[in-house]
Amino acid sequence: MEPLPIEAKRLKSLRDDLGLSQIEFAEKVGLKTTADIERGKTRITGYIVKELLKQFQINPLWLYGESKKKYLQTDVLPKMISVNETGSENIVLVNEKAAAGYGQNIGDPEYYGQLPAFSFPLFEYRNATFRGFQISGDSMLPLVHPGDWVLAKAVSSIHDIKDHQIYIIIEAESIRLKKVERSKDGNNLALISTNSEYPPVSVNTKDVLEIWEYHSKVSMGVKDTGHLTLANIYNEIQDIKKGMG
């Protein structure tokens, strides 16, 4: 018995990852079933390869065992970073006012040059890109309150998202901190608030510019005494640095 072609194995692997039956998956690529392809009896056509690329961003070279990169066009890495005098990455801070133009200026060096940036002297903040976002609104109560700062870690690909985890989703017109679930086909994200007064919202992954994974938050004082300011954050960081000597 001849071994299964690599493309048959990888097609089945993709279907399993999507949680679809052979019939459900086949309907998406214009077939009645993928059973014969997965058994190696029928070859994958060019039309199927095109649909896999169009609908799921599947790299044709990966499908045929010529590349380790499974997905194409899923890069959501930060478009700009800040470094200190030693070359280490800083944490850029985006307050409520700056957040209004973040998505529209996502690759603009002049915009980023106006944002404060600090280094954090803790090991867990090294060897990765972090960003601080000031949160407005109460949709993520009780986890995050209005005015709190969320420190988040850059996500390289939409396919790295873990369901039910909390992320900051960047679109051209919005910055949203939400619990996230991916749709079965991977084309949409359900953004879920921890405050039950807010219904889930669906966004198309094509509209997502950056994704940041929730890591920690900074909040000070009694919650109803007002918002944190950049000066508060700066002083807090300086105090941590002094305490570490």
Backbone as a ProteinNet text record, in pm:
[ID]
protein_1_A
[PRIMARY]
MEPLPIEAKRLKSLRDDLGLSQIEFAEKVGLKTTADIERGKTRITGYIVKELLKQFQINPLWLYGESKKKYLQTDVLPKMISVNETGSENIVLVNEKAAAGYGQNIGDPEYYGQLPAFSFPLFEYRNATFRGFQISGDSMLPLVHPGDWVLAKAVSSIHDIKDHQIYIIIEAESIRLKKVERSKDGNNLALISTNSEYPPVSVNTKDVLEIWEYHSKVSMGVKDTGHLTLANIYNEIQDIKKGMG
[TERTIARY]
84.7	0	88.1	62.5	144.7	114.8	218.2	195.9	108.5	36.4	-49.2	35.3	-8.1	63	59.4	164.5	173.7	55.1	7.4	-104.6	-233.9	-251	-369.2	-363.2	-245.6	-228.3	-252.2	-200.4	-211.6	-352.5	-421.9	-560.8	-644.4	-622.2	-695.4	-657.7	-528.6	-482.4	-550	-561.2	-627.2	-774.4	-840.2	-982.7	-1002.1	-914.3	-922.3	-902.7	-807.3	-780.7	-902.7	-975.7	-1093.5	-1216	-1206.4	-1318.5	-1436.8	-1408.2	-1514.2	-1519.8	-1640	-1654.3	-1606.7	-1593	-1549.4	-1649.4	-1777.3	-1880.2	-1880.9	-1870.5	-1868.4	-1749.4	-1633	-1512	-1522.5	-1578.1	-1590.8	-1679.2	-1785.8	-1876.9	-1807.3	-1708.1	-1636.8	-1542.7	-1500.6	-1406.9	-1470.7	-1604.7	-1674.4	-1681	-1675.2	-1684.2	-1802	-1831.7	-1933.6	-1873.7	-1750.8	-1679.9	-1530.4	-1450	-1303.8	-1250.6	-1339.7	-1299.6	-1198	-1224	-1133.1	-996.4	-995.6	-867.7	-787.2	-852.9	-783.7	-733.3	-797.7	-751.6	-648.9	-620.2	-520.7	-572.7	-704.5	-762.5	-783.2	-798.9	-820.9	-721.1	-665.8	-569	-638.1	-567.8	-619.3	-606.1	-713.5	-711.8	-661.2	-628.6	-586.3	-694.9	-820.7	-933.3	-937.9	-915.8	-917.9	-803.9	-686	-570.8	-603.5	-669.4	-707.4	-805.5	-904.1	-1003.3	-940.6	-845.8	-777.6	-698.7	-637	-563.5	-659.5	-767.4	-863.2	-936.8	-982.4	-1067.7	-991	-878.3	-808.3	-663.4	-621.1	-485.1	-380	-414.4	-322.7	-216.1	-92.3	22	28	15.8	21.4	150.4	261.4	387.9	384.9	317.5	302.1	219.2	111.8	21.9	96.4	194.4	269.4	404.4	421.7	542	666.6	650.7	765.4	798.5	718.1	740	683.8	745.4	695.5	593.5	581.9	488.4	350.3	260.2	126.7	36.6	43.1	-50.7	20.9	-51.4	-4.3	-95.1	-43.2	-121.5	-190.9	-121	-180.7	-93.1	1.4	94.4	25.2	23.5	-34.8	68.2	195.1	301	295.8	345.1	346.5	427.6	377.2	442	558.5	560.4	666.9	702.7	831.6	875.6	965.2	992.1	1081.7	1194.1	1318.1	1431.5	1503.6	1569	1644.7	1788.5	1871.5	2009.3	2094.2	2051.7	2127	2076.6	1970.3	1914.1	1802.7	1769.9	1660.7	1526.6	1424.5	1292.8	1230.9	1166.6	1088	942.4	868.7	724.4	662.3	600.7	533.7	398.7	364.8	238.8	141.6	20.5	-83.6	-198.9	-209.6	-317.9	-449.1	-556.2	-688.2	-690.3	-625.5	-624.9	-549.8	-432.6	-352.5	-420.1	-499.9	-565.8	-660.3	-714.9	-810.3	-748.6	-617.4	-553.3	-457	-453.9	-354.2	-366.4	-485.8	-503.9	-474.1	-506.6	-485.8	-340.8	-264.2	-123.4	-27.4	-71.4	-2	140.5	170	304.1	374.6	325.8	376.5	481	608.8	713.9	690.9	634.5	611	509.3	405.3	303.3	365.7	443.3	505.3	607.7	671.5	771.1	710.9	580	512.1	465	473.2	425.7	538.5	508.5	612	647.1	771.1	816.3	915.8	902	987.6	1035	1147.6	1192.8	1146.8	1117.9	1073.7	1183.3	1233.3	1348.2	1313.5	1214.2	1176.2	1202.7	1250.5	1291.7	1178.9	1056.8	945.5	909.2	960	931.4	1044.6	1141.3	1252	1227.1	1298.5	1293.2	1153.1	1074.9	941.9	899.8	800.3	750.7	624.3	627.6	512	464.8	338.2	283.1	181.3	172.2	76.3	-38.9	-161.4	-280.1	-366.8	-407.6	-500.7	-642.3	-717	-849.1	-958.1	-1049.2	-1166.2	-1289.5	-1394.4	-1517.2	-1515.6	-1632.3	-1647.6	-1685.8	-1659	-1702.2	-1624.7	-1508.8	-1429	-1425.3	-1522	-1536.6	-1572.8	-1527.5	-1445.3	-1294.3	-1254.6	-1111.8	-1035.1	-1086.1	-1019	-1119.9	-1077.5	-1163.6	-1124.8	-1218.6	-1185.2	-1063.4	-969.3	-848.5	-732.2	-757.9	-647.6	-558.3	-433.7	-340.1	-318.5	-330.2	-304.7	-172.1	-84.5	40.8	19.2	46.2	13.5	132.2	139.3	249.5	206.3	294.3	262.5	238.4	137.8	105.9	148.9	216.4	271.8	170.6	75.7	-19.3	-156.7	-258.6	-395.2	-411.8	-337.2	-349.2	-283.8	-217.1	-161	-261.9	-376.5	-478.7	-532.5	-547.7	-607.9	-748.4	-845.3	-983.7	-1001.1	-1086.2	-1125.5	-1016.3	-904.8	-803.2	-832.8	-768.4	-797.5	-689	-732.8	-641.6	-688.3	-595.3	-629.3	-629.2	-742.8	-759.9	-755.7	-662.4	-644.8	-704.2	-797.6	-849.8	-824.5	-855.1	-826.9	-896.5	-1016.1	-1095.4	-1113.8	-1050.8	-1078.7	-963.9	-959.7	-873.1	-964	-974.4	-1068.5	-1002.2	-1021.5	-976.8	-1093.3	-1077	-1187.1	-1136.2	-1225.3	-1202.9	-1232.5	-1150.5	-1159.6	-1185.6	-1271.1	-1293.4	-1285.6	-1213.3	-1204.2	-1317.6	-1370.1	-1471	-1406	-1487.6	-1434.2	-1351	-1396.8	-1322	-1204.2	-1191	-1077.8	-1089.2	-1203.1	-1216.7	-1272.1	-1325.9	-1385.6	-1344.1	-1347.7	-1319.9	-1443.3	-1484.2	-1590.5	-1524.3	-1559.5	-1503.2	-1605.9	-1568.1	-1662.6	-1620.8	-1713.7	-1688.6	-1710.5	-1637.9	-1662.1	-1779.6	-1816.7	-1936.2	-2054.3	-2147.3	-2257	-2352.2	-2340.6	-2426.9	-2389.6	-2272.2	-2225.1	-2233	-2305.9	-2315.5	-2186.2	-2161.5	-2043.6	-2047	-1929	-1915.4	-1827.1	-1862.7	-1782.7	-1703.7	-1574.7	-1491.8	-1425.9	-1406.2	-1337.1	-1186.8	-1117.6	-973.6	-898.1	-954.4	-889	-881.8	-967.5	-969.9	-878.8	-817.7	-734.2	-591.3	-540	-405.8	-299.6	-332.1	-239.9	-321.1	-253.7	-314.5	-213	-260.1	-175	-238.4	-162.3	-213.4	-204	-314.5	-319.2	-215.4	-134.1	-31	-53.1	-72.7	-89.8	-153.4	-184.8	-242.2	-179.2	-188.9	-140.4	-257.2	-290.7	-395.8	-355.5	-394.9	-356.3	-474.1	-478.4	-578	-715.8	-810.9	-950.4	-1006.7	-1090.3	-1133.9	-1210.5	-1279.9	-1359.5	-1288.5	-1155.9	-1083.4	-1027.4	-1052	-1006.3	-914	-875.1	-793.8	-644.9	-573	-428	-377.9	-271.5	-211.3	-76.4	-19.6	114.1	215.5	194.3	285.7	280.6	160.1	147	226.1	208.8	278.8	429.5	476.2	619.1	674.4	605.7	652.7	651.9	550.3	541.5	660.7	692.8	804.7	936.6	953.1	1076	1090.8	980.7	986.6	1029.3	980	1019	1167.6	1215.2	1358.6	1445.2	1405.9	1482.1	1483.1	1369.9	1360	1446.4	1475.4	1560.9	1707.5	1736.1	1875.5	1942.9
-119.7	0	124.4	213.9	333.7	430.4	501	598.4	713.3	773.4	887	1005.9	1076.9	1199.2	1301	1380.9	1480.3	1575.9	1610.9	1705.2	1646.1	1513.7	1448.8	1454.4	1428.2	1433.1	1574.2	1670.7	1808.3	1864	1820.5	1862	1810.5	1684.3	1627.7	1699.7	1731.1	1802.8	1938.6	2008.9	2138.8	2124.6	2025.2	2003.9	1975.5	1894.4	1864.2	1990.1	2072.9	2197.2	2289.1	2287.8	2373	2313.9	2186.9	2121.5	2094.6	2066.7	2044.4	1898.3	1851.8	1718	1720	1602	1596.3	1667.1	1652.4	1715.8	1867.4	1912.2	2056.3	2124.5	2060.2	2116.6	2117.9	2009	1998.1	2108.1	2141.4	2245.6	2379.3	2404	2531.1	2540	2425	2425.7	2370.2	2362.5	2325.2	2177.3	2093	1948.3	1893.2	1762.5	1694.3	1634.5	1587.9	1532.7	1533.2	1531.4	1525.2	1385.1	1288.3	1153.4	1092.3	1100.4	1038.2	1107.2	1237.9	1310	1266.4	1256.4	1219.9	1075.5	991	851.9	837	948.8	943.7	891.9	878.5	825.6	934.3	1058.2	1172	1282.1	1342.5	1448.4	1583.1	1671.5	1805.9	1887.7	1951.8	2032.2	2173.5	2242.7	2381.7	2469.1	2436.4	2514	2501.9	2382	2361.3	2437.6	2431.6	2506	2654.8	2706.8	2848.7	2880.9	2794.2	2818.2	2811	2721.1	2712	2839.5	2893.1	3018.3	3135.1	3139.8	3249.7	3251.6	3135.4	3130.3	3115.4	3044.2	3013	3061.2	3131.2	3182.4	3069.9	2952.4	2838.6	2853.6	2841.6	2850.1	2723.5	2735.4	2616.7	2537.2	2606.4	2535	2448.7	2498.2	2415.6	2292	2310.3	2199.8	2084.8	2118.4	2015.2	1982.2	2025.2	1988.2	2064.7	2178.9	2257	2374.9	2394.7	2505.7	2469.7	2527.8	2509.6	2616.8	2719.7	2829.2	2790.6	2765.2	2714.6	2822.9	2941.5	3047.5	3163.6	3231.5	3353.3	3468.8	3590.4	3712.2	3713.6	3669.6	3671.7	3748.9	3825.8	3898.3	4014.3	4011.8	4122.6	4178.2	4157.5	4211.6	4364.4	4426.4	4573.6	4630.8	4738.6	4799.4	4889.9	4936.6	5023.4	4981.5	4993.7	4970	5085.3	5090.5	5192.3	5121.7	5172.3	5113.3	5220.7	5177.2	5271.8	5282.8	5353	5378.5	5251.5	5144.3	5018.6	4924.7	4967.5	4883.4	4791.9	4796.8	4714	4781.3	4699.5	4755.1	4824.6	4937.9	5007.6	4961.5	4994.8	4976.6	5111.2	5117.7	5239.8	5248.8	5368.2	5390.7	5469.2	5416.7	5478.7	5517	5647.4	5688.9	5703.9	5740	5747.6	5844.6	5958.5	6058.3	6007.4	5948.1	5896.7	5777.5	5702	5583.6	5617.9	5737.8	5778.5	5775.9	5797.9	5797.8	5683.4	5586.9	5480.1	5396.6	5348.7	5261.9	5331.2	5458.6	5532.7	5576.2	5575.7	5618.1	5504	5382.2	5265.3	5248.3	5308.8	5299.1	5433.1	5532.9	5669.9	5697.4	5710.9	5735.5	5863.7	5966.4	6092.7	6074.9	5998.9	5972.3	5897.3	5792.9	5713.5	5794.3	5890.1	5972.4	6059.7	6082	6164.2	6082.9	5950.9	5864.6	5837.7	5846.3	5814.8	5666.7	5635.4	5496.3	5475.2	5363.3	5332.5	5188.7	5162.8	5024.9	4976.7	4847	4788.1	4692.8	4707.9	4630.2	4491	4428.6	4294.6	4196	4076.9	3978.1	3940.3	3930.1	3884.2	3981.3	4104.3	4202.3	4211.9	4124.4	4123.8	4021.7	4037.3	3943.5	3929.5	4034.8	4038	4183.7	4207.9	4343.3	4363	4464.2	4496.3	4638.2	4661.5	4794.9	4820.9	4946.9	4983.2	5062.3	5018.9	5087.4	5129.9	5256.6	5303	5269.7	5207.9	5156.3	5254.5	5279.1	5362.2	5273	5313.8	5235.4	5125.5	5064.8	4965.9	4827.5	4799.3	4671.3	4551.5	4576	4463.8	4460.2	4525.2	4511.6	4366.9	4313	4378	4362.5	4300.2	4277.4	4407.9	4497.4	4624.1	4737.2	4842.3	4957.7	5072.7	5164	5280.7	5354.7	5385.5	5455.5	5364.9	5234.7	5141.3	5130.8	5092.8	5066.9	4916.6	4866.6	4725	4712.2	4627.8	4595.7	4465.5	4469.9	4356.3	4318.7	4190.7	4134	4115.5	4151.5	4142.4	3998.2	3980.3	3850	3854.8	3752.6	3756.8	3719.4	3632.3	3585	3565.2	3586.8	3562.2	3416.9	3328.8	3186.4	3149.5	3244.6	3221.3	3250.6	3304.3	3336.4	3209.7	3214.9	3103.6	3145.2	3062.4	3094.1	3120.7	3218	3255.4	3330.8	3361.5	3445.3	3592	3681.5	3824.5	3893.4	3971.7	4039.8	4183.2	4264.4	4396.1	4385.1	4414.3	4403.3	4543.8	4562.8	4693.6	4691.7	4781.9	4806.1	4952.6	4989.8	5126.8	5230.2	5197.4	5295.7	5260.2	5155.1	5114.8	5038.5	5047.3	4965.7	4901.7	4768.9	4703	4591	4596.1	4489.6	4393.8	4268.2	4172.4	4029.1	3945.6	3800.9	3760.6	3673.4	3646.2	3498.4	3474	3339.5	3347	3252.8	3246.5	3162.4	3203.2	3122.1	2995.9	2896.3	2769.7	2787.4	2876.5	2896	2991.8	3051.6	3139.7	3278.1	3310.4	3438.4	3549.6	3513.2	3612.8	3589.3	3697.8	3690.5	3740.5	3665.8	3711.5	3782.1	3908.6	3988.4	3993.7	3938.5	3918.6	4000.8	4076.8	4157.8	4074.8	4108.2	4042.5	4106.7	4226.4	4293.3	4246.6	4173.6	4110.7	4210.1	4338.3	4438	4463.7	4418.9	4441.7	4311.6	4309.9	4188	4163.1	4037.9	4007.8	4081.7	4109.5	4176.1	4089.9	4078.6	4000.4	4093.5	4061.7	4138.9	4044	4091.8	4013.8	4023.9	3912	3913.1	4000.5	4023.6	4108.9	4254.1	4290.7	4428	4448.9	4341.2	4349	4387.6	4492.1	4542.7	4489.7	4484.7	4432.5	4359.8	4265.6	4195.7	4190.9	4223.2	4225.1	4138	4045.5	3954.9	4018.6	4019.2	4076.2	4007.4	4088.8	4035.3	4077.9	4207.4	4260.2	4397.9	4454.5	4589.3	4671.4	4802.1	4896.6	4985.2	4984.8	5073.2	5117.6	5238.2	5293.9	5363	5355	5430.5	5369.6	5439.8	5398.6	5421.7	5329.6	5331.2	5456.4	5520.9	5636.2	5769.5	5766.4	5891.2	5950.7	5884.5	5943.4	5850.6	5891.1	5809.5	5823.2	5716.5	5724	5816	5884.9	5970.1	5912.2	5963.7	5919.9	5951.5	6061.7	6096.5	5991.6	5940.5	5834.1	5711	5673.1	5554.7	5574	5691.1	5719.1	5708.8	5771.2	5768.1	5626.8	5549	5411.1	5329.5	5346.6	5272.6	5315	5444.8	5492.7	5436.5	5426.4	5371.1	5224.7	5150.7	5008.4	4997.6	5082.6	5080	5111	5214.4	5251	5137.1	5071.4	4963.1	4844.5	4829.2	4718.2	4755.8	4880.9	4924.9	4945.5
0	0	0	-94.1	-105.2	9.4	56.1	164.1	115.8	208.4	174.1	129.7	27.2	-12.7	101.2	109.7	216.6	212.8	91.3	82	138.9	127.4	185.4	337.6	393.1	538.3	591.6	519.1	568	549.2	447.5	431.5	548.8	585.6	700.6	829.7	844.5	963	973.7	860.4	858.5	896	840.1	871.1	1020.3	1076.7	1220.1	1303.9	1262.7	1336.2	1334.7	1223.1	1209.6	1278.1	1317.5	1385.1	1293.3	1165.1	1066.9	1024.6	990.9	934.5	789.6	728.9	589.5	497.5	527.7	444.6	465.4	591.7	621.1	555	563.9	505.4	353.4	297.1	151.5	94.7	166.2	117.7	102.4	186.7	181.8	61.1	9.9	-103.8	-231	-233.5	-356	-385.9	-282.1	-300.9	-221.7	-244.1	-164.2	-37.9	-48.6	66.2	36.1	142.1	122.5	152	167.3	207.4	111.2	-19.5	-117	-119.3	-101.2	-97.5	24.9	139.7	263.3	260	177.7	163.1	51.8	-16.3	-122.7	-254.6	-270.1	-393.2	-498	-450.9	-541.6	-509.3	-611.9	-590.7	-568.8	-499.6	-475.5	-603.5	-643.9	-766.2	-738.7	-845.4	-832.4	-773.6	-805.2	-751.4	-599.5	-546.6	-401.6	-336.2	-398.5	-345.7	-338.9	-443.1	-445.6	-333.2	-311.2	-206.7	-67.6	-48.4	81.4	110.1	6.4	21.6	45.3	-31.1	-23	110.5	155.6	274	405.1	400.9	525.6	527.1	420.4	409.1	417.4	361.3	366.1	258.4	300.7	210.5	123.5	-8.8	-95.3	-79	-52.1	-33.2	92.2	196.7	318.7	287.2	210.7	178	111.9	28.6	-44.1	20.3	144.5	218	181	113.8	68.7	161.6	266.5	358.8	495.7	598.8	734.6	772.1	688.3	715.1	664.5	757	722.9	666.5	724.6	687.5	619.6	532.8	469.1	510.8	506.9	529.3	665.1	768	901.8	1000.1	948.5	1034.1	1103.1	1235.9	1312.1	1410.3	1379.4	1464.5	1464.9	1571.7	1576.3	1461.7	1405.7	1289.2	1328.5	1453.6	1503.2	1645.7	1681.1	1818.1	1862.4	1991.5	2047.8	2122.2	2105.9	2176.2	2257.3	2365	2447.6	2398.6	2474.8	2431.8	2421.9	2488.8	2482.7	2373.9	2305.6	2200.6	2246.6	2375.3	2427.5	2399.8	2383.1	2352.8	2473.1	2445.5	2545.4	2539.4	2643.7	2642.6	2606.1	2490.5	2445.5	2516.1	2563.9	2634.3	2547.1	2535.8	2453.5	2545.9	2576.5	2665.9	2588.6	2660	2597.2	2479.5	2494.5	2387.8	2265.4	2287.8	2175.7	2109.3	2185.9	2131.6	2017.4	2018.7	1915.8	1775.9	1766.1	1635.1	1612.4	1704.4	1697.9	1570.3	1542	1426.4	1294.7	1285.3	1160.7	1142.3	1250.8	1243.4	1277.2	1251.3	1302.5	1246.8	1133.1	1078.7	1066.9	1139.2	1127.8	1236.3	1199.9	1300.2	1379.2	1314.5	1383.7	1496	1469.2	1572.1	1689.9	1659.5	1765.8	1844.9	1777.7	1846.2	1953.8	1948.9	2049	2168.8	2159.4	2267.6	2367.2	2496.5	2596.8	2592.8	2624.6	2624.1	2737.4	2806	2920.3	2913.4	2976.5	2992.8	3129.6	3140.3	3265.4	3313.4	3435.1	3481.4	3532.7	3476.8	3519.1	3406.3	3440.6	3341.4	3247	3299.7	3217.7	3106.7	3113.7	3009.8	2906.5	2917.8	2822.4	2712.1	2602.3	2490.2	2430.5	2439.4	2378.8	2365.7	2282	2262.4	2345.3	2432.1	2514.8	2483.7	2509.4	2492.2	2603.2	2646.1	2748.7	2689.4	2717.7	2667.8	2785.6	2786.8	2888.8	2844.1	2931.9	2897	2936.7	2844.2	2872.8	2869.3	2935.3	2935.8	3041.4	3062.6	3169.5	3118.4	2991.3	2933.5	2987.6	3052.1	3102.9	3255.8	3318.7	3462.8	3497.2	3608.1	3711.9	3690.4	3578.3	3554	3540	3456.9	3428.7	3444.8	3513.4	3536.7	3442.9	3417.9	3335.3	3390	3301.9	3343.5	3376.7	3396.2	3421.3	3297.5	3322	3213.2	3201.3	3079.6	3052.4	2979.9	3032.8	2965.6	2889.1	2759.6	2674.1	2585.6	2552.4	2474.1	2329.2	2236	2093.5	2051.1	1965.7	1906.4	1759.7	1713.4	1577.5	1470.5	1502.6	1402.7	1465.2	1386.2	1431.8	1474.5	1412	1442.4	1575.8	1638.6	1771.3	1882.5	1845.6	1945.3	2009.7	2140.9	2215.8	2257.8	2228.3	2261.3	2410.7	2438.8	2576.1	2651.3	2584.8	2646.5	2613.3	2686.2	2671.3	2588.7	2492.6	2401.1	2377.6	2332.4	2279.9	2127.7	2066.9	1922.5	1862.2	1770.1	1706.5	1566.4	1541.6	1408	1372.6	1250.8	1206.9	1294.2	1342.1	1416.4	1563.6	1611.3	1749.8	1813.6	1946.2	2030.8	2135	2132.8	2221.9	2302.4	2432.4	2522.3	2540.5	2496.9	2501.4	2518.4	2566.4	2558.2	2414.2	2357.1	2213.7	2185.6	2086.6	2033.4	1881.4	1822.1	1676	1620.2	1504.5	1437	1380.9	1348.9	1299.3	1173.3	1084.3	959.7	976	1095.1	1122.2	1062.9	1001.7	933.3	1021.6	1138	1226.2	1370.7	1447.6	1590	1665.1	1765.5	1854.7	1971.8	1993.3	2102	2214.3	2328.7	2438.2	2559.5	2613.9	2732	2857.7	2964.8	3092.9	3165.6	3124.7	3175.5	3091.2	3152.2	3078.9	3013.6	3046	2984.4	2838.4	2798.5	2662.3	2581.7	2469.8	2387.8	2310.3	2270.3	2188.5	2054.9	2002.9	1873.6	1784.6	1656.9	1562.6	1471.4	1452	1359.3	1260	1139.3	1036.9	1059.6	1052	1077.2	978.3	860.7	761.2	807.6	902.6	951.6	1072.9	1120.7	1240.7	1202.2	1264	1232.4	1327	1454.9	1556.4	1662.2	1730.8	1843.9	1956.8	2077.1	2195.1	2303.2	2356.4	2459	2597.3	2669.2	2804.9	2893.3	2958.4	3047	3191.7	3212.1	3347.6	3337.8	3453.1	3452.5	3563.2	3547	3647.8	3687.4	3814.6	3864.5	4003.8	4037.9	4168.1	4233	4364.3	4440.2	4433.4	4491.9	4491.2	4352.1	4304.7	4165.5	4125.8	4219.5	4180	4200.4	4218.1	4240.3	4111.4	3999.9	3873.7	3797.7	3679	3590.7	3621.6	3587.2	3592.9	3482.9	3508.8	3406.8	3367.4	3259.1	3219.1	3327.5	3398.6	3507.7	3618	3647.5	3745.6	3704.9	3577.2	3526.8	3534.4	3491.9	3493.4	3635.3	3730.6	3869.4	3926.2	3888.5	3936.3	3885.8	3758.1	3699.3	3762	3783.1	3845.7	3986.4	4061.1	4195.4	4193.2	4093.5	4080.4	4051.2	3960	3925.1	4047.4	4124.7	4243.3	4345.1	4358.2	4454.8	4419.4	4288.1	4244.9	4246.3	4283.4	4295.4	4162.7
[MASK]
+++++++++++++++++++++++++++++++++++++++++++++++++++++++++++++++++++++++++++++++++++++++++++++++++++++++++++++++++++++++++++++++++++++++++++++++++++++++++++++++++++++++++++++++++++++++++++++++++++++++++++++++++++++++++++++++++++++++++++++++++++++

